[in-house]
Structure formats: C-alpha cells, structure tokens
Amino acid sequence: MNLRRWAVALTYLLLALTLAATVAVAWIGTRDGTLKTQEMWTGVIPVFVAIIAVVVPLLRGGDRREQSLEEAVRACVPALAEKVTKDWKDEERYRGLYEGSRAELRWEAAPGSDRTTRLAAALPTDGTLARLTGGFARHARTGAMTRLVVTGEAGAGKTSACVLLTLELGDTGPLVPVLFQLSSWQPGVPLYEWMTGELLSAYPFVGSPQHGRQVAAELALHHVLPVLDGLDEVADPAAALRRIDEETEGRSFVLSCRTETFATANAGHVLRRALVVRLQPLLAEESRDYLLGYEPGDNRDRLAPMAARLRENPDGPLAEALSTPLMLSLAVARGGEPLPAELLATTGPDAADRIRRHLLGSIIGKAFTPRPDEKPPPTPPDQARRYLEFLAGQVDEAGRLAWWRLHRAVPGWVFLVQAVVLAVAVCSGLAAGHFSVFGRPWLGFWIGFAAGGVGAFVVKMIPQDPPRRARPRLRLLPGATAYALLRLLGFGAMGAAACAVIVWFLYASPFYVVVGGALSGLTFAMARYVSEPVDPLDAVTPAALLANDRLAVLSAWVAGGVPGALTGAYLGAALKDGHRPELASLPIMELPPAVLALLGAVAGCGLSAAGLGLMALGSSAWGRFNTTRLWLAARGLAPLRLMRFLEDARRRGVLRQVSGYYEFRHRLLRDYLAEPLPKVAAEPAVPPDDGSLTPTSTGPDNVQ
C-alpha cells in the first residue's frame, strides 16, 4: 500500500516538474529573445493540455457514485452461480456423467465418519452415488452445516462425484458450489486467502477495479460452498486437513481424497462433524454388464473378448484394471476395440498396471484418428502424443496450462536476441531515414541503434505483462497498482529520452528539447495508461485472452502514432525558425512551414508508433508467445499453430477449458504423459462405423 502511494506521488511530482521545466525554459527563451512569444505559447499549451488530461479524472473522481462492497458482492453472486452451472454442465457431457451413460457407483460409510450429523442420519451406511449427491444437496439447500468427505482409489470417481455434487446444488441453494483443485494450495497460506486467488483466476469477473480482491474474498467467506478436490495432492495432507477443519468452523464443504491418504491425515479424528464415505470398486460382473450394455447392436462381438475374460476370471488383472469408472470408460471409448490378446492373457503383479497404461495410451490415438469425412484432418496421433507430452510438463501446481506462461520453456537469451535485432532494425532504419533529410543518415542510424538496443534490453529485463485487454479510457491514478504506475513512468521516461536526443541534434534552443521530450514522454505514458486492463472479461477463454492482448499491442501503435504526429507537426512547423545554424543551407529549409509541419507529422507518427509499439510488443504476453511457439515448433515440441492445436485437443476431449486456462481432462493421463518412463505405443484406433464420440464423451470419468 505504501509503495503504491509513493508511486502515485512520484507520478504527480514528475508531471509537475515537467510542466515547471517547460514554463521555465519558455520564460528564459522569451526573455533573452531566442524564442518568440507565439512559439512559447504553442509549445507550452500542448504540454499543459496533456498533463490536464491525466489530472482531470482524479479531480472528477469524487463526483462519481461509488458502488459499495455489499452491492458489488450481491451483483456477483448470481453471475458466479450461472457461470459455475454452465461450465460444469458442459463438462458433464464430455465426462459422460449424464443420466443413462455413467455406470452407477456405490459407496459405503468409512472410518472417521461422524454418524451423528443430520446428513449421516438421513442416509444409510451404503448406497448409490446418486442417492449420496441428492441427499447432500437437499441438506445443503436448507443452510445447515453439511460436510462430506469422498474417498476412494485413483480413478474411482471422486472428481466425478464432486462434479455431480456441484451440478446438484447448481444455482438453487443459498451458497454457490465452486470446485477448487487443492493441488495448488500450500497449507501455510490461509485457506480462504487461497480460495480468493483461485476465484479471481477462474472467474475474473468477481474482481473489482474499485474494491480489488475484497469482492472475491467476501464471496469465498460467505457465499461459496467449497468443493475441495484432491487433498492427497497437497504437500502435507495432515496439516492441510487440520487447517480445513479450523478455518471452516460452522461451514459446509465437500472434500475428496484417496482412501489411504485420508486415513493417515485424519488419524485421531482430526475432521469433525463430517460424513466420510468410500467409493467402492466396480465388481467384475458390473464391468462386464456395462461393456455388453454399450455394445452397438450390429457388432455384438467387439467388446465380447473383454467381457468373456471378466466372466472367466472375475478376480484377474483385467477385472482389477477395470474396477474404476475411468478405466472402464476408456475401455468402452476406444471405439469398441478389444484389448490385444497378449494383454488379456497377461499375468503377474504388474499385469493390471500394464492394462491401465495401455488404456491411457489409447486416448490420444483414438482422439486424433481422423474420420473419413473430417476436413482438415487432425494432427497425426504420434505427433499429438509428442506435443502433449511436452505440454503435460508445463502445467502449474493446480494442473493448469496457460499459453502466456509457456515462454518459461524457452531460454531467456532467445527473447533478448530477438528483441534487440527487431528493435535495432526498425529504430535504426526509421531514424536513418529521418536524419537523411538533414544530410546525417549515419547519425540517425546510430541514434536509432542505441535507442533500439537499450530499449529492447530494458524491456526484456522486466517481467512480462499478463494478458491485457485493450479498452482505452481514463482512470484514476490512485486506483492503479504501484507496479502499473512504475511501468507507466518507465514507458514515459524512455519515450522522453529518445525524442529529446533527436530534437537536441536539430534545434538550437533547449526549449524545443524540453517540449519535445515532455510531449513524447506524456505520449508514451498516456498510451500505456489508457491501455491497462480496466476490468476483467466476463467470459474468458484462452483464445479471447490472446486476441485481446494482441489488440492491446496493436492499439499501442495507434496510441503512439496519433499524438506522435501532433508532436511532430508542432516541431516541424517550428523547424524553420528554431533549427541549428549548420542546417540553414539544407534544401528542406526552403519549404514553407505548413509543408514542414506535414513532414514532421509523418516522421513523428512513424517514430512514436514504432517506439511505443515495439515496447508494448516486447513486454506483452502475445509478443513473447509468438517467439515461444516459433522456438517450440523449430524443436518439434509443439506445433506452429499452437492455439489451434490446444483448441482441437479440447474438442476431442483430451483437454478441457477452465476460464483462460486449459487442463488435461484426465489427471492420470497428464501424469502418464509427463513421466519419463517409456510408454506402451498405442496404435491409432479404427473409428467406429457409427461415428462415436471422443474418448471422454462416454462412460464415467475421474481426473483423480
């Protein structure tokens, strides 16, 4: 907070010093006769107007009615409920969780369960998943404290249970169910502080330019029912469980965890007033019935070998491998192909694991096998596997894949070299062309070379901008962060220095140096100022983030070009009277002031737009992403059209979209792709005759 206040104060101090320096130099030049009164006024007024444009929003800010924190929170609750329901309704279809498609899971009360709770009293000691989710939703809607812990093995259906619970509650209860992946939480951070950050990441519209994180914090504390998925992925599950119990005193929540991990973390009955259930593995008979029930009517023998093996050996490796909904759904979603005969007959302690790995490896082959009528054809399965193996290693702690963070996989020197080469080429070329008019092309070249090289180096040394949204409008400086203000000042200082150096070599009076530097500095700062993100997108997608950040960069070229043209027009009109004596004999000095003003406008527009555009490009997420995808494509780690590939993988069910991020729909698949162990090669599956859905569009699923 203090740093931000200092940044605001520094901003206004520099504005005041800029105006004071302009007035002082103008007064001195008028007094000693080196500056005409008309020139003085035409120079001071643009600087004065530019500074007022920054100050006026602050002066008018007190007249605007501010929305209270309570009003902002109340407005966000229905929007959050609607977005949560829509997102998970879409996911329900991809996961095959809709009625009639999923295999009915069973559960039983587990050790550590408090049978005195209202929810436990209303339910039997075992039953179906549908009865469990329905019972929880009925009690949660009453506003009573309702705590549920769902345990089970990997792939047993824990995340699917969380999804179904989220959909059961939907927007009908007093609290909005929000699913949080605990893998990104460190128990040293307060739970609700972490939930606040996760809300802002997944649902950016809950942020407020006026109240900042307070709206999201109020939602997390008072209006959200946490659905906490994956306690077993926290670094210290026991410490995390203690913290959850302490911080959710009197609150409802849902928690999922692997059975053994929860039993260890809950030793001594750490978690109170909670119903703990364990999802039961599917029996061989249930798996066999599901396989046969899925068979297309005209191809009764496609899954028959697996069904026969389950009947012959109900306790064998195949039955063990298909005892979870995830593996069963993968066996079905392979287009009806039976497992290879050698896997069906395999024995030994690792036989079930070999079958699981084969099923996981088949996902990509099935998803990216082209259909006969598909145009354009998808990425070949072997290439798609290679790309996805790389991407699986780039997810964050929460399992999210962000295109604007992929630059971390590229050596830093690549960005520096690319930025220096581009900036030097553009700046030196434009400056050489500008100074050639005055017979000094090499002077212009070296000025541009120095400005481009130094600017590129400085820009690459500062952190990359997050994806921005270009919606130019004036805002209050006190509402900006200290980081944003310091970058604003940095942009302004670099623009002022570059213009001042150019004017210094062309004009005799320091007045023009001050005015040119001031106007250019304000131009660069204002362009950065109005293109900062003012509010989050209501509907965020990775493609929308990329498109908006690209637009923000392109708008910087316009934002620099227009005022740069005005500054150049002023300096061009003053060139005839303010130039250095050694330039008097040049042919350009014979042109009338109006023509010089026009030429100055063209030069100012080009130089300002190029300088500001290159700075915006170099610091932007879009700019670094372009370099990143070129580097990765050259090394064969990702396709050149990376965003199209990611979106195609989402449509094919391998990835899912969470706001501006992508995630692997199956956590086990992500781990399988990211591990360095050799993988079983998966042959491309033959698409079924009826054009069946993608691997994750049938059967129950779980990313646990």
Secondary structure as the mmCIF struct_conf table of DSSP 4:
data_model
#
loop_
_struct_conf.conf_type_id
_struct_conf.id
_struct_conf.beg_label_comp_id
_struct_conf.beg_label_asym_id
_struct_conf.beg_label_seq_id
_struct_conf.end_label_comp_id
_struct_conf.end_label_asym_id
_struct_conf.end_label_seq_id
HELX_RH_AL_P HELX_RH_AL_P1 ASN A 2 ARG A 31
TURN_TY1_P TURN_TY1_P1 ASP A 32 GLY A 33
BEND BEND1 THR A 34 LEU A 35
HELX_RH_AL_P HELX_RH_AL_P2 THR A 37 GLY A 61
TURN_TY1_P TURN_TY1_P2 GLY A 62 ASP A 63
BEND BEND2 ARG A 64 ARG A 64
HELX_LH_PP_P HELX_LH_PP_P1 ARG A 65 SER A 68
HELX_RH_AL_P HELX_RH_AL_P3 LEU A 69 ARG A 95
TURN_TY1_P TURN_TY1_P3 GLY A 96 GLY A 96
BEND BEND3 TYR A 98 TYR A 98
TURN_TY1_P TURN_TY1_P4 GLU A 99 SER A 101
BEND BEND4 ARG A 102 ARG A 102
HELX_LH_PP_P HELX_LH_PP_P2 ALA A 103 LEU A 105
STRN STRN1 ARG A 106 ALA A 109
TURN_TY1_P TURN_TY1_P5 PRO A 111 GLY A 112
TURN_TY1_P TURN_TY1_P6 ARG A 115 THR A 116
BEND BEND5 THR A 117 THR A 117
HELX_RH_AL_P HELX_RH_AL_P4 ARG A 118 ALA A 122
BEND BEND6 LEU A 123 LEU A 123
BEND BEND7 THR A 125 THR A 125
STRN STRN2 ASP A 126 THR A 128
HELX_RH_AL_P HELX_RH_AL_P5 LEU A 129 ARG A 141
TURN_TY1_P TURN_TY1_P7 THR A 142 GLY A 143
STRN STRN3 ARG A 147 GLY A 152
BEND BEND8 GLU A 153 GLU A 153
TURN_TY1_P TURN_TY1_P8 ALA A 154 GLY A 155
BEND BEND9 ALA A 156 GLY A 157
HELX_RH_AL_P HELX_RH_AL_P6 LYS A 158 LEU A 169
TURN_TY1_P TURN_TY1_P9 GLY A 170 ASP A 171
BEND BEND10 THR A 172 LEU A 175
STRN STRN4 VAL A 176 GLN A 181
HELX_RH_3T_P HELX_RH_3T_P1 LEU A 182 SER A 184
TURN_TY1_P TURN_TY1_P10 PRO A 187 GLY A 188
BEND BEND11 VAL A 189 VAL A 189
HELX_RH_AL_P HELX_RH_AL_P7 LEU A 191 ALA A 202
HELX_RH_3T_P HELX_RH_3T_P2 PRO A 204 VAL A 206
STRN STRN5 SER A 208 SER A 208
TURN_TY1_P TURN_TY1_P11 PRO A 209 HIS A 211
STRN STRN6 GLY A 212 GLY A 212
TURN_TY1_P TURN_TY1_P12 ARG A 213 ARG A 213
HELX_RH_AL_P HELX_RH_AL_P8 GLN A 214 HIS A 222
TURN_TY1_P TURN_TY1_P13 HIS A 223 HIS A 223
STRN STRN7 VAL A 224 ASP A 229
HELX_RH_3T_P HELX_RH_3T_P3 LEU A 231 GLU A 233
BEND BEND12 VAL A 234 ALA A 235
HELX_RH_AL_P HELX_RH_AL_P9 PRO A 237 GLU A 247
TURN_TY1_P TURN_TY1_P14 THR A 248 GLY A 250
STRN STRN8 PHE A 253 ARG A 258
HELX_RH_AL_P HELX_RH_AL_P10 THR A 259 ALA A 265
TURN_TY1_P TURN_TY1_P15 ASN A 266 HIS A 269
BEND BEND13 LEU A 271 LEU A 271
BEND BEND14 ARG A 273 ARG A 273
STRN STRN9 LEU A 275 LEU A 279
HELX_LH_PP_P HELX_LH_PP_P3 GLN A 280 LEU A 283
HELX_RH_AL_P HELX_RH_AL_P11 ALA A 284 TYR A 294
BEND BEND15 GLU A 295 GLU A 295
TURN_TY1_P TURN_TY1_P16 GLY A 297 ASP A 298
TURN_TY1_P TURN_TY1_P17 ARG A 300 ASP A 301
BEND BEND16 ARG A 302 LEU A 303
HELX_RH_AL_P HELX_RH_AL_P12 ALA A 304 GLU A 312
TURN_TY1_P TURN_TY1_P18 PRO A 314 ASP A 315
BEND BEND17 GLY A 316 GLY A 316
HELX_RH_AL_P HELX_RH_AL_P13 PRO A 317 ALA A 321
TURN_TY1_P TURN_TY1_P19 LEU A 322 SER A 323
BEND BEND18 THR A 324 THR A 324
HELX_RH_AL_P HELX_RH_AL_P14 PRO A 325 ALA A 333
TURN_TY1_P TURN_TY1_P20 ARG A 334 GLY A 336
HELX_LH_PP_P HELX_LH_PP_P4 GLU A 337 PRO A 340
HELX_RH_AL_P HELX_RH_AL_P15 ALA A 341 LEU A 344
TURN_TY1_P TURN_TY1_P21 ALA A 345 ALA A 345
BEND BEND19 GLY A 348 GLY A 348
TURN_TY1_P TURN_TY1_P22 PRO A 349 ASP A 350
HELX_RH_AL_P HELX_RH_AL_P16 ALA A 351 ALA A 367
TURN_TY1_P TURN_TY1_P23 PHE A 368 PHE A 368
BEND BEND20 THR A 369 THR A 369
HELX_LH_PP_P HELX_LH_PP_P5 PRO A 370 ARG A 371
TURN_TY1_P TURN_TY1_P24 PRO A 372 ASP A 373
BEND BEND21 LYS A 375 PRO A 376
HELX_RH_AL_P HELX_RH_AL_P17 PRO A 381 ALA A 392
TURN_TY1_P TURN_TY1_P25 GLY A 393 GLN A 394
TURN_TY1_P TURN_TY1_P26 GLU A 397 ALA A 398
BEND BEND22 GLY A 399 GLY A 399
STRN STRN10 ARG A 400 LEU A 401
HELX_RH_3T_P HELX_RH_3T_P4 TRP A 403 ALA A 409
BEND BEND23 VAL A 410 VAL A 410
HELX_RH_AL_P HELX_RH_AL_P18 GLY A 412 SER A 436
TURN_TY1_P TURN_TY1_P27 VAL A 437 GLY A 439
HELX_RH_AL_P HELX_RH_AL_P19 PRO A 441 MET A 461
BEND BEND24 ILE A 462 ILE A 462
HELX_LH_PP_P HELX_LH_PP_P6 PRO A 463 PRO A 467
HELX_RH_3T_P HELX_RH_3T_P5 LEU A 477 GLY A 479
BEND BEND25 ALA A 480 ALA A 480
HELX_RH_AL_P HELX_RH_AL_P20 ALA A 482 TRP A 504
TURN_TY1_P TURN_TY1_P28 PHE A 505 LEU A 506
STRN STRN11 TYR A 507 TYR A 507
BEND BEND26 ALA A 508 SER A 509
HELX_RH_AL_P HELX_RH_AL_P21 PRO A 510 VAL A 530
TURN_TY1_P TURN_TY1_P29 SER A 531 SER A 531
BEND BEND27 GLU A 532 GLU A 532
BEND BEND28 ASP A 535 ASP A 535
BEND BEND29 ASP A 538 ALA A 539
HELX_RH_AL_P HELX_RH_AL_P22 PRO A 542 GLY A 578
STRN STRN12 HIS A 579 HIS A 579
HELX_RH_3T_P HELX_RH_3T_P6 PRO A 581 LEU A 583
TURN_TY1_P TURN_TY1_P30 ALA A 584 SER A 585
BEND BEND30 LEU A 586 LEU A 586
HELX_RH_3T_P HELX_RH_3T_P7 PRO A 587 GLU A 590
BEND BEND31 LEU A 591 LEU A 591
HELX_RH_AL_P HELX_RH_AL_P23 PRO A 593 SER A 619
BEND BEND32 SER A 620 SER A 620
HELX_RH_AL_P HELX_RH_AL_P24 ALA A 621 ALA A 634
TURN_TY1_P TURN_TY1_P31 ARG A 635 GLY A 636
BEND BEND33 LEU A 637 ALA A 638
BEND BEND34 LEU A 640 ARG A 641
HELX_RH_AL_P HELX_RH_AL_P25 LEU A 642 ARG A 651
TURN_TY1_P TURN_TY1_P32 ARG A 652 GLY A 653
BEND BEND35 VAL A 654 VAL A 654
STRN STRN13 LEU A 655 VAL A 658
TURN_TY1_P TURN_TY1_P33 SER A 659 GLY A 660
STRN STRN14 TYR A 661 PHE A 664
BEND BEND36 ARG A 665 ARG A 665
HELX_RH_AL_P HELX_RH_AL_P26 ARG A 667 ALA A 674
BEND BEND37 GLU A 675 GLU A 675
BEND BEND38 LEU A 677 LEU A 677
HELX_LH_PP_P HELX_LH_PP_P7 GLU A 683 PRO A 688
TURN_TY1_P TURN_TY1_P34 ASP A 689 ASP A 690
HELX_RH_3T_P HELX_RH_3T_P8 PRO A 695 SER A 697
BEND BEND39 THR A 698 GLY A 699
#
